[in-house]
């Protein structure tokens, strides 16, 4: 059993850019936090959410009313430290209980300097965001004047046009060794990659080299990888131009490419598609997605504020070489793409499922199959030569 929390009242409030105010209590560090306010509908997985680089620049609201009941553990981190700009909950568990726990949520927030607020009416907040759209906001101790906080909120850049991926990408390359026999070498663009994605590739016999977002197509080609993985990440995909040439050039060479989340959006843009800002985004672990080719429905983990613009059919406006393979059953947005002639595919959601259901992990197997096919094709061409 964890230790029950018992500390004096420390009033705080959340202020939205439209003037809506929500009262609460300080949970983490007693300071001001600014960011885009979004909500996540997951009942569990709060540590993975806190450490997901895709949440950079955002104040994350958990819609489930009790957060922190099973504590935290190093095994559940998706990056070395929390990435959220701030954290908003209805109630923080007064004690945690789990055989896996190495500590409690509040201590974890304090240790990493995260500004958080509890006792917020998260139901009213979520309904407001659903009605009005995601917007900028700030968390502050009650002693901070509302006018002062509003000035700081209004000066915060909006998410459209914001390149946040460069700030979370690794500055130095690193490798995740294959589990067992090494079958393939995969280069992974880090735009905010979560730890589980390279891990799942490694479990399938891939040695994964995670590289900075600034690496060029020529640098990748010199290493002759078997495949290219393009990770998730924060911000506006329209502001991230680095990988577009690499996607086009490497796919033309027949190198299989698999993109998720931001990587999916970049693949769409690389071949002529457009992206746009969603009203309040998709953040949760319960989004139903229809896989059109398989005629099945997957329950998926999602975290994105932008989407690729699609048509009513399987086509992608401006990108005739792409076709839609997955649709979100909540709003019919594009959730998957595939190139009509090259070994390139992507999904908008998070098949690494950390947190979330494992319905979509087969996509990592499909990526491995593409690399097997590409290797066989190269062998046939070499033998003919």
NURO-761552 format. One record per residue: x, y, z of N, C-alpha, C in turn; residue in one letter. Coordinates in steps of 0.1 Angstrom, whole numbers, padded with zeros to 4 digits, always signed. Layout:
<rs>
XYZXYZXYZA;...
</rs>
This chain:
<rs>
+0008-0012+0000+0000+0000+0000+0009+0013+0000X;+0004+0023-0007+0011+0036-0007+0007+0044+0005X;+0014+0055+0007+0011+0064+0019+0000+0073+0015X;-0010+0075+0024-0021+0084+0021-0016+0099+0021X;-0020+0107+0012-0016+0121+0011-0024+0129+0021X;-0017+0138+0028-0024+0146+0038-0016+0160+0039X;-0021+0169+0031-0014+0182+0032-0025+0193+0032X;-0021+0205+0036-0030+0216+0037-0036+0221+0023X;-0047+0227+0023-0053+0232+0011-0044+0243+0004X;-0043+0241-0009-0035+0250-0017-0043+0254-0029X;-0051+0264-0028-0061+0268-0039-0053+0272-0051X;-0059+0268-0063-0054+0272-0076-0066+0273-0085X;-0063+0277-0098-0074+0278-0108-0068+0275-0122X;-0078+0271-0130-0075+0270-0145-0083+0280-0152X;-0076+0288-0160-0083+0299-0168-0081+0296-0183X;-0092+0296-0190-0092+0294-0205-0092+0308-0212X;-0087+0308-0224-0085+0321-0231-0099+0328-0234X;-0110+0320-0233-0123+0327-0235-0129+0332-0222X;-0121+0332-0211-0125+0337-0198-0131+0327-0189X;-0134+0315-0193-0139+0305-0184-0129+0301-0173X;-0133+0301-0161-0124+0298-0150-0129+0286-0142X;-0120+0277-0138-0123+0265-0130-0114+0265-0118X;-0121+0264-0106-0113+0263-0094-0108+0249-0091X;-0097+0249-0083-0091+0236-0079-0081+0238-0068X;-0072+0227-0067-0062+0227-0057-0049+0223-0064X;-0038+0229-0059-0025+0226-0064-0022+0211-0062X;-0017+0204-0072-0013+0190-0070+0001+0188-0072X;+0007+0194-0082+0022+0193-0084+0029+0205-0079X;+0038+0210-0087+0046+0222-0084+0037+0234-0083X;+0039+0243-0074+0032+0255-0072+0037+0266-0081X;+0032+0266-0093+0038+0276-0103+0027+0278-0114X;+0030+0286-0124+0021+0288-0136+0025+0279-0147X;+0015+0273-0154+0017+0265-0166+0008+0269-0177X;+0013+0271-0189+0005+0275-0200+0006+0265-0211X;-0005+0264-0219-0006+0255-0230-0020+0253-0236X;-0021+0245-0246-0034+0242-0252-0041+0232-0243X;-0053+0235-0239-0060+0226-0230-0068+0215-0239X;-0065+0202-0236-0071+0191-0243-0076+0181-0232X;-0084+0171-0236-0088+0161-0227-0085+0147-0232X;-0082+0138-0223-0079+0124-0226-0090+0116-0219X;-0096+0106-0227-0107+0098-0221-0102+0085-0215X;-0089+0083-0214-0084+0070-0209-0087+0069-0194X;-0091+0057-0190-0093+0054-0175-0080+0051-0168X;-0070+0046-0176-0057+0042-0170-0046+0048-0180X;-0034+0045-0176-0023+0050-0185-0018+0064-0183X;-0021+0069-0171-0017+0084-0169-0002+0086-0170X;+0006+0076-0166+0020+0079-0167+0025+0079-0181X;+0020+0070-0190+0023+0070-0204+0019+0083-0210X;+0007+0088-0206+0002+0101-0211+0011+0112-0207X;+0015+0112-0195+0024+0123-0190+0037+0123-0197X;+0042+0112-0201+0055+0111-0207+0055+0110-0222X;+0043+0111-0228+0042+0111-0243+0047+0124-0249X;+0057+0124-0257+0062+0137-0263+0052+0144-0272X;+0042+0137-0276+0031+0143-0285+0023+0153-0277X;+0024+0152-0263+0016+0162-0255+0024+0174-0252X;+0036+0176-0258+0044+0188-0255+0035+0201-0258X;+0036+0210-0249+0028+0223-0251+0014+0222-0248X;+0009+0211-0241-0005+0210-0238-0008+0207-0223X;-0019+0213-0219-0024+0210-0205-0034+0199-0207X;-0031+0187-0202-0039+0175-0204-0049+0173-0193X;-0062+0172-0196-0073+0169-0187-0076+0155-0188X;-0076+0148-0176-0081+0134-0176-0096+0134-0173X;-0104+0128-0182-0118+0128-0179-0122+0117-0169X;-0114+0107-0167-0118+0097-0156-0116+0104-0143X;-0125+0103-0133-0125+0111-0121-0114+0108-0111X;-0108+0096-0111-0098+0092-0101-0085+0088-0108X;-0075+0096-0106-0062+0094-0112-0051+0092-0102X;-0043+0082-0104-0031+0080-0095-0033+0068-0086X;-0043+0060-0087-0046+0049-0078-0036+0038-0078X;-0029+0036-0089-0019+0025-0089-0004+0030-0090X;-0003+0043-0087+0011+0048-0086+0018+0050-0099X;+0031+0050-0098+0040+0051-0110+0051+0041-0110X;+0057+0038-0121+0068+0029-0122+0076+0032-0134X;+0089+0030-0134+0098+0034-0145+0094+0026-0157X;+0089+0014-0156+0085+0006-0167+0075+0012-0176X;+0067+0021-0171+0056+0027-0179+0059+0040-0185X;+0072+0044-0184+0075+0057-0191+0077+0055-0206X;+0072+0065-0213+0074+0065-0228+0085+0074-0232X;+0090+0082-0222+0102+0090-0224+0108+0093-0210X;+0120+0097-0209+0126+0098-0196+0119+0106-0185X;+0111+0117-0189+0105+0125-0180+0091+0130-0186X;+0082+0135-0177+0070+0141-0183+0072+0151-0193X;+0063+0151-0203+0064+0161-0214+0052+0171-0215X;+0042+0168-0207+0030+0177-0207+0034+0191-0202X;+0027+0201-0206+0029+0214-0201+0022+0215-0187X;+0012+0208-0185+0005+0207-0172-0005+0196-0171X;-0011+0193-0160-0019+0181-0158-0031+0186-0150X;-0043+0181-0154-0056+0185-0148-0064+0173-0144X;-0068+0171-0132-0076+0159-0128-0087+0164-0119X;-0097+0155-0118-0108+0157-0108-0104+0154-0094X;-0099+0142-0092-0094+0138-0079-0081+0129-0081X;-0071+0133-0073-0059+0125-0072-0060+0115-0061X;-0057+0102-0064-0059+0092-0053-0051+0096-0041X;-0057+0094-0029-0050+0098-0017-0040+0087-0013X;-0042+0075-0018-0031+0065-0016-0031+0056-0029X;-0019+0051-0032-0018+0043-0043-0015+0028-0039X;-0019+0019-0047-0017+0005-0044-0014-0003-0056X;-0002-0009-0057+0002-0018-0068+0015-0024-0065X;+0016-0037-0068+0029-0043-0066+0040-0038-0075X;+0036-0031-0086+0046-0026-0096+0050-0012-0092X;+0043-0005-0083+0045+0009-0081+0059+0012-0074X;+0066+0022-0079+0078+0026-0072+0076+0040-0065X;+0064+0045-0066+0061+0058-0060+0047+0062-0063X;+0043+0074-0058+0029+0079-0060+0029+0090-0071X;+0018+0093-0076+0016+0103-0087+0021+0117-0082X;+0016+0122-0071+0020+0135-0067+0035+0137-0065X;+0041+0127-0058+0056+0128-0056+0063+0128-0070X;+0057+0120-0080+0063+0120-0093+0062+0133-0100X;+0051+0140-0099+0049+0153-0104+0058+0163-0098X;+0060+0163-0085+0069+0172-0078+0083+0169-0082X;+0087+0157-0083+0101+0153-0086+0105+0158-0100X;+0095+0159-0109+0098+0163-0123+0094+0177-0126X;+0089+0184-0116+0086+0198-0118+0074+0201-0126X;+0064+0192-0125+0051+0193-0133+0041+0201-0125X;+0036+0212-0132+0025+0219-0126+0012+0211-0129X;+0004+0209-0118-0008+0201-0119-0019+0207-0110X;-0031+0204-0113-0043+0209-0105-0053+0198-0104X;-0058+0197-0091-0069+0187-0089-0081+0194-0084X;-0092+0186-0081-0105+0191-0077-0111+0200-0087X;-0108+0198-0100-0114+0206-0111-0126+0198-0115X;-0137+0206-0119-0149+0199-0125-0145+0196-0139X;-0139+0184-0141-0134+0180-0154-0145+0176-0163X;-0157+0173-0158-0168+0170-0167-0173+0183-0174X;-0174+0194-0166-0178+0207-0172-0167+0212-0181X;-0154+0210-0177-0143+0214-0186-0143+0207-0199X;-0145+0194-0199-0145+0186-0211-0157+0190-0220X;-0169+0192-0214-0180+0196-0222-0178+0210-0229X;-0171+0218-0221-0168+0232-0227-0159+0231-0239X;-0148+0222-0238-0139+0221-0248-0145+0214-0260X;-0154+0204-0258-0161+0198-0269-0170+0208-0277X;-0176+0217-0269-0185+0227-0275-0177+0238-0282X;-0166+0243-0276-0159+0255-0280-0146+0252-0288X;-0141+0239-0286-0128+0236-0292-0117+0237-0283X;-0106+0230-0286-0094+0231-0277-0089+0246-0278X;-0085+0251-0267-0080+0265-0266-0069+0266-0256X;-0062+0278-0257-0051+0280-0248-0056+0283-0234X;-0048+0279-0224-0052+0281-0210-0040+0282-0201X;-0043+0284-0188-0032+0284-0179-0036+0279-0165X;-0027+0273-0158-0029+0268-0144-0021+0278-0136X;-0027+0282-0125-0019+0291-0116-0024+0290-0102X;-0015+0293-0092-0020+0294-0078-0030+0305-0076X;-0038+0305-0067-0049+0315-0065-0044+0329-0063X;-0031+0330-0058-0025+0343-0055-0022+0350-0068X;-0021+0343-0079-0018+0350-0092-0031+0357-0097X;-0030+0370-0101-0041+0377-0105-0046+0372-0119X;-0059+0372-0120-0065+0366-0132-0061+0374-0145X;-0061+0387-0143-0057+0396-0155-0042+0393-0159X;-0034+0390-0149-0020+0387-0153-0019+0374-0160X;-0026+0364-0155-0026+0351-0162-0032+0352-0176X;-0043+0359-0178-0049+0361-0191-0039+0367-0201X;-0032+0377-0196-0022+0383-0205-0012+0373-0210X;-0007+0364-0201+0002+0354-0205-0004+0343-0214X;-0016+0340-0212-0023+0331-0220-0024+0336-0235X;-0028+0349-0235-0031+0355-0248-0018+0357-0256X;-0006+0357-0249+0007+0359-0256+0012+0345-0261X;+0006+0334-0257+0011+0321-0260+0007+0318-0275X;+0017+0313-0283+0014+0310-0297+0003+0299-0298X;-0005+0300-0308-0015+0290-0311-0008+0278-0317X;-0015+0266-0317-0009+0254-0321-0007+0254-0337X;-0016+0260-0344-0014+0260-0359-0001+0267-0362X;+0007+0261-0371+0019+0267-0375+0031+0264-0366X;+0029+0257-0355+0039+0255-0345+0047+0243-0347X;+0060+0244-0348+0069+0232-0350+0074+0229-0336X;+0069+0218-0330+0073+0214-0317+0082+0202-0317X;+0082+0195-0329+0089+0182-0330+0104+0184-0328X;+0109+0195-0333+0124+0197-0332+0128+0198-0318X;+0119+0203-0309+0123+0204-0295+0123+0192-0287X;+0116+0181-0292+0115+0169-0285+0124+0158-0291X;+0128+0160-0303+0136+0150-0310+0150+0148-0303X;+0155+0136-0304+0168+0133-0299+0179+0141-0306X;+0189+0145-0299+0200+0152-0305+0211+0143-0310X;+0211+0131-0305+0221+0121-0309+0214+0108-0312X;+0219+0101-0322+0213+0088-0326+0216+0078-0315X;+0207+0068-0314+0209+0057-0305+0202+0045-0310X;+0206+0033-0305+0201+0021-0311+0193+0012-0300X;+0183+0006-0305+0175-0004-0297+0178-0018-0304X;+0186-0026-0297+0190-0039-0303+0178-0048-0305X;+0179-0057-0316+0169-0067-0318+0169-0077-0307X;+0157-0082-0304+0155-0093-0295+0157-0106-0302X;+0167-0113-0298+0170-0126-0305+0178-0123-0318X;+0176-0131-0328+0184-0129-0341+0180-0116-0348X;+0189-0108-0352+0186-0096-0360+0183-0100-0374X;+0171-0096-0378+0166-0099-0392+0166-0086-0401X;+0163-0075-0395+0163-0062-0403+0169-0051-0395X;+0173-0041-0403+0177-0028-0397+0168-0017-0401X;+0161-0011-0391+0152+0000-0393+0157+0013-0388X;+0156+0023-0396+0159+0037-0392+0146+0043-0388X;+0146+0050-0376+0134+0056-0371+0136+0071-0369X;+0128+0079-0376+0128+0093-0374+0122+0096-0361X;+0129+0104-0352+0124+0107-0339+0118+0122-0340X;+0105+0122-0341+0098+0135-0340+0091+0136-0326X;+0094+0126-0317+0088+0125-0304+0084+0111-0301X;+0093+0102-0306+0090+0088-0305+0087+0083-0291X;+0077+0074-0290+0075+0068-0277+0083+0055-0276X;+0087+0051-0264+0096+0040-0262+0091+0027-0267X;+0078+0025-0267+0072+0012-0270+0073+0009-0285X;+0074+0019-0294+0074+0016-0308+0087+0009-0312X;+0099+0015-0309+0111+0007-0312+0112-0006-0305X;+0106-0007-0293+0106-0019-0285+0098-0030-0292X;+0087-0027-0298+0079-0037-0305+0086-0041-0318X;+0093-0032-0325+0100-0036-0336+0112-0045-0333X;+0118-0042-0321+0129-0050-0317+0125-0064-0314X;+0113-0065-0308+0107-0079-0305+0105-0087-0318X;+0104-0080-0329+0102-0087-0342+0115-0089-0350X;+0126-0088-0343+0139-0090-0349+0145-0078-0356X;+0141-0066-0353+0146-0054-0359+0156-0047-0350X;+0167-0044-0355+0176-0034-0348+0172-0020-0353X;+0168-0012-0343+0162+0001-0346+0172+0012-0343X;+0176+0020-0353+0184+0031-0351+0176+0044-0351X;+0174+0050-0339+0166+0062-0337+0175+0074-0341X;+0170+0082-0350+0178+0093-0355+0171+0107-0353X;+0179+0118-0352+0173+0131-0350+0164+0135-0362X;+0155+0144-0359+0146+0149-0370+0153+0156-0381X;+0165+0160-0379+0173+0168-0388+0180+0160-0399X;+0180+0146-0397+0188+0138-0406+0182+0139-0420X;+0191+0138-0430+0186+0139-0444+0184+0125-0451X;+0178+0126-0462+0176+0113-0470+0189+0107-0474X;+0198+0115-0478+0211+0110-0482+0218+0103-0471X;+0218+0108-0459+0224+0102-0447+0217+0089-0444X;+0204+0088-0446+0197+0075-0443+0201+0065-0454X;+0202+0069-0467+0205+0060-0478+0219+0054-0476X;+0229+0062-0471+0242+0056-0469+0242+0044-0460X;+0232+0043-0452+0232+0031-0442+0224+0020-0448X;+0218+0022-0459+0210+0011-0466+0201+0004-0457X;+0192+0010-0450+0183+0004-0440+0173-0005-0448X;+0167-0015-0440+0157-0023-0446+0143-0016-0446X;+0142-0006-0436+0129+0001-0435+0131+0014-0428X;+0121+0023-0430+0121+0036-0423+0108+0037-0415X;+0109+0040-0402+0098+0043-0393+0097+0057-0390X;+0085+0063-0391+0084+0078-0389+0074+0079-0377X;+0079+0085-0366+0072+0084-0353+0061+0095-0352X;+0055+0093-0341+0045+0104-0336+0053+0116-0332X;+0046+0127-0328+0052+0139-0324+0042+0150-0322X;+0046+0161-0316+0036+0172-0313+0036+0182-0324X;+0027+0192-0323+0027+0204-0332+0020+0201-0345X;+0021+0211-0353+0014+0212-0366+0023+0205-0377X;+0018+0195-0384+0026+0188-0394+0030+0197-0405X;+0022+0208-0408+0026+0217-0419+0039+0225-0416X;+0043+0225-0403+0055+0232-0399+0067+0223-0399X;+0065+0210-0402+0076+0200-0401+0078+0195-0416X;+0089+0201-0422+0092+0198-0436+0103+0188-0437X;+0110+0184-0426+0123+0177-0427+0122+0164-0434X;+0111+0156-0431+0111+0142-0435+0104+0141-0449X;+0098+0151-0455+0091+0149-0467+0099+0144-0479X;+0111+0150-0480+0120+0146-0491+0124+0131-0489X;+0127+0128-0476+0132+0114-0473+0121+0104-0476X;+0109+0108-0473+0097+0099-0476+0096+0096-0491X;+0097+0107-0499+0096+0105-0513+0108+0097-0519X;+0120+0101-0515+0132+0095-0521+0134+0081-0517X;+0132+0078-0504+0134+0064-0500+0123+0055-0505X;+0111+0060-0506+0100+0051-0511+0102+0049-0526X;+0108+0058-0533+0111+0056-0548+0122+0045-0549X;+0131+0044-0539+0141+0034-0539+0135+0020-0535X;+0123+0020-0531+0117+0007-0527+0118+0003-0513X;+0123+0013-0504+0125+0010-0490+0111+0012-0483X;+0106+0001-0476+0094+0002-0469+0093+0013-0459X;+0082+0020-0458+0081+0031-0448+0068+0029-0440X;+0068+0031-0427+0057+0030-0418+0056+0042-0410X;+0045+0049-0410+0044+0061-0402+0032+0060-0393X;+0033+0066-0381+0022+0067-0372+0020+0081-0367X;+0008+0085-0364+0004+0098-0359+0010+0110-0367X;+0020+0117-0362+0026+0128-0370+0032+0122-0382X;+0038+0110-0381+0044+0103-0393+0034+0101-0403X;+0022+0097-0399+0011+0095-0409+0007+0108-0416X;+0007+0119-0409+0004+0132-0415+0015+0136-0424X;+0027+0134-0421+0038+0137-0429+0038+0129-0442X;+0035+0117-0441+0033+0108-0454+0022+0114-0463X;+0011+0118-0457+0001+0124-0464+0005+0137-0472X;+0013+0145-0465+0018+0158-0470+0029+0155-0481X;+0037+0145-0478+0048+0142-0488+0043+0139-0502X;+0031+0133-0503+0026+0130-0516+0015+0139-0521X;+0014+0151-0515+0005+0161-0520-0008+0163-0512X;-0010+0156-0501-0022+0158-0493-0021+0170-0484X;-0033+0174-0478-0033+0185-0469-0037+0180-0455X;-0033+0188-0445-0036+0185-0431-0044+0197-0425X;-0052+0195-0415-0059+0206-0409-0061+0203-0394X;-0065+0214-0387-0066+0213-0372-0080+0208-0369X;-0081+0198-0360-0094+0193-0356-0099+0202-0345X;-0113+0202-0343-0118+0211-0332-0113+0209-0318X;-0112+0196-0314-0107+0194-0301-0098+0181-0301X;-0095+0176-0312-0086+0165-0313-0091+0151-0309X;-0083+0141-0310-0086+0128-0306-0076+0124-0295X;-0080+0122-0283-0071+0118-0272-0078+0108-0263X;-0073+0096-0264-0079+0085-0256-0075+0072-0260X;-0081+0061-0254-0077+0048-0257-0090+0039-0262X;-0100+0046-0266-0113+0039-0269-0119+0044-0282X;-0111+0048-0292-0116+0053-0305-0118+0041-0314X;-0130+0039-0319-0132+0029-0329-0128+0033-0343X;-0120+0024-0349-0115+0027-0363-0118+0015-0372X;-0124+0018-0383-0127+0007-0393-0115+0005-0402X;-0110-0007-0403-0100-0011-0412-0107-0015-0425X;-0107-0007-0435-0115-0009-0447-0111-0022-0454X;-0098-0025-0455-0094-0036-0463-0097-0049-0456X;-0097-0049-0442-0099-0061-0434-0114-0062-0431X;-0122-0051-0432-0136-0050-0428-0137-0054-0414X;-0129-0048-0405-0129-0051-0391-0129-0037-0384X;-0133-0037-0371-0132-0025-0363-0122-0027-0352X;-0113-0018-0351-0102-0018-0340-0105-0007-0330X;-0103-0010-0317-0104+0000-0307-0090+0005-0305X;-0088+0018-0307-0074+0023-0308-0071+0034-0298X;-0058+0035-0296-0052+0046-0288-0049+0058-0296X;-0053+0070-0293-0051+0081-0301-0047+0093-0293X;-0039+0102-0300-0034+0114-0294-0030+0123-0306X;-0039+0131-0311-0035+0141-0322-0045+0152-0323X;-0041+0163-0327-0049+0175-0329-0051+0179-0344X;-0044+0172-0353-0045+0175-0367-0048+0162-0374X;-0053+0163-0387-0057+0151-0395-0054+0154-0409X;-0053+0143-0417-0051+0144-0432-0065+0146-0438X;-0066+0156-0447-0079+0158-0453-0082+0147-0463X;-0094+0141-0462-0098+0131-0471-0111+0134-0479X;-0114+0126-0489-0127+0128-0496-0137+0118-0490X;-0149+0118-0496-0159+0108-0492-0156+0094-0495X;-0148+0092-0506-0144+0078-0510-0131+0075-0504X;-0123+0066-0510-0110+0062-0505-0099+0071-0511X;-0102+0081-0518-0092+0090-0524-0087+0101-0514X;-0076+0107-0517-0070+0118-0509-0068+0130-0518X;-0076+0141-0516-0074+0152-0525-0060+0157-0525X;-0055+0159-0538-0042+0164-0540-0031+0153-0540X;-0035+0141-0536-0025+0130-0535-0031+0117-0542X;-0031+0117-0555-0037+0106-0562-0030+0092-0560X;-0017+0093-0555-0010+0080-0553-0014+0074-0539X;-0022+0081-0531-0025+0075-0518-0040+0071-0518X;-0043+0061-0510-0057+0058-0508-0059+0056-0493X;-0072+0058-0489-0075+0057-0475-0078+0042-0471X;-0072+0038-0460-0073+0024-0456-0081+0023-0442X;-0082+0034-0435-0088+0033-0422-0096+0046-0420X;-0108+0045-0413-0117+0056-0410-0120+0056-0395X;-0120+0068-0389-0125+0069-0375-0140+0069-0375X;-0146+0060-0367-0161+0058-0368-0168+0069-0359X;-0161+0077-0352-0167+0088-0345-0170+0099-0355X;-0161+0103-0363-0163+0115-0372-0158+0112-0386X;-0155+0100-0390-0151+0096-0404-0138+0103-0408X;-0130+0108-0399-0117+0113-0404-0108+0102-0408X;-0098+0106-0416-0088+0096-0422-0079+0091-0411X;-0079+0078-0410-0071+0072-0399-0060+0063-0405X;-0059+0061-0418-0049+0052-0424-0047+0055-0439X;-0035+0054-0443-0032+0057-0457-0023+0046-0463X;-0023+0043-0476-0014+0034-0482-0011+0039-0496X;+0002+0038-0500+0006+0042-0514+0001+0032-0523X;-0003+0036-0535-0009+0027-0545+0001+0018-0551X;+0014+0022-0552+0024+0014-0559+0037+0012-0551X;+0039+0020-0541+0052+0019-0533+0049+0013-0519X;+0059+0007-0512+0057+0001-0499+0056+0011-0488X;+0046+0019-0488+0044+0030-0478+0030+0029-0472X;+0029+0029-0459+0016+0029-0453+0017+0036-0439X;+0006+0041-0434+0006+0048-0422-0008+0048-0415X;-0008+0050-0402-0020+0052-0395-0020+0064-0386X;-0031+0070-0383-0032+0082-0375-0030+0079-0360X;-0034+0067-0356-0035+0064-0342-0022+0057-0338X;-0022+0052-0325-0010+0046-0319-0010+0031-0318X;-0005+0024-0327-0006+0009-0327+0003+0003-0316X;+0013+0011-0311+0021+0006-0300+0013+0004-0287X;+0001+0011-0286-0008+0009-0276-0002+0010-0262X;+0004+0022-0259+0009+0024-0246+0005+0038-0241X;-0006+0039-0235-0015+0029-0231-0026+0025-0242X;-0034+0015-0239-0045+0012-0248-0045-0003-0252X;-0056-0006-0259-0058-0020-0264-0048-0024-0275X;-0046-0037-0277-0036-0042-0286-0041-0046-0299X;-0053-0041-0303-0060-0045-0315-0051-0042-0328X;-0043-0032-0327-0036-0027-0339-0021-0031-0340X;-0017-0039-0331-0002-0043-0331+0002-0051-0344X;-0008-0056-0351-0006-0064-0363+0001-0055-0373X;+0000-0042-0372+0006-0033-0382+0021-0034-0382X;+0027-0037-0370+0042-0039-0369+0045-0051-0377X;+0037-0062-0376+0039-0074-0384+0038-0071-0399X;+0029-0063-0403+0028-0059-0417+0040-0052-0422X;+0046-0043-0414+0058-0036-0417+0069-0046-0419X;+0070-0056-0410+0081-0066-0412+0079-0074-0425X;+0066-0077-0428+0063-0084-0440+0067-0076-0453X;+0065-0063-0452+0069-0055-0463+0084-0055-0465X;+0092-0055-0454+0106-0055-0455+0111-0069-0460X;+0104-0080-0457+0107-0093-0462+0105-0093-0477X;+0094-0087-0482+0091-0087-0496+0101-0079-0503X;+0105-0067-0498+0115-0058-0504+0128-0065-0505X;+0132-0073-0495+0145-0080-0495+0144-0091-0506X;+0133-0098-0507+0132-0109-0517+0133-0103-0531X;+0126-0091-0533+0126-0084-0546+0141-0080-0550X;+0148-0075-0540+0162-0071-0543+0170-0083-0546X;+0168-0094-0540+0175-0107-0543+0172-0111-0557X;+0159-0111-0561+0156-0115-0575+0162-0106-0585X;+0162-0093-0583+0169-0083-0592+0184-0086-0593X;+0190-0089-0582+0204-0091-0582+0208-0104-0589X;+0199-0114-0588+0202-0127-0595+0200-0125-0610X;+0191-0117-0614+0189-0115-0628+0200-0107-0635X;+0206-0098-0626+0217-0090-0631+0229-0098-0633X;
</rs>
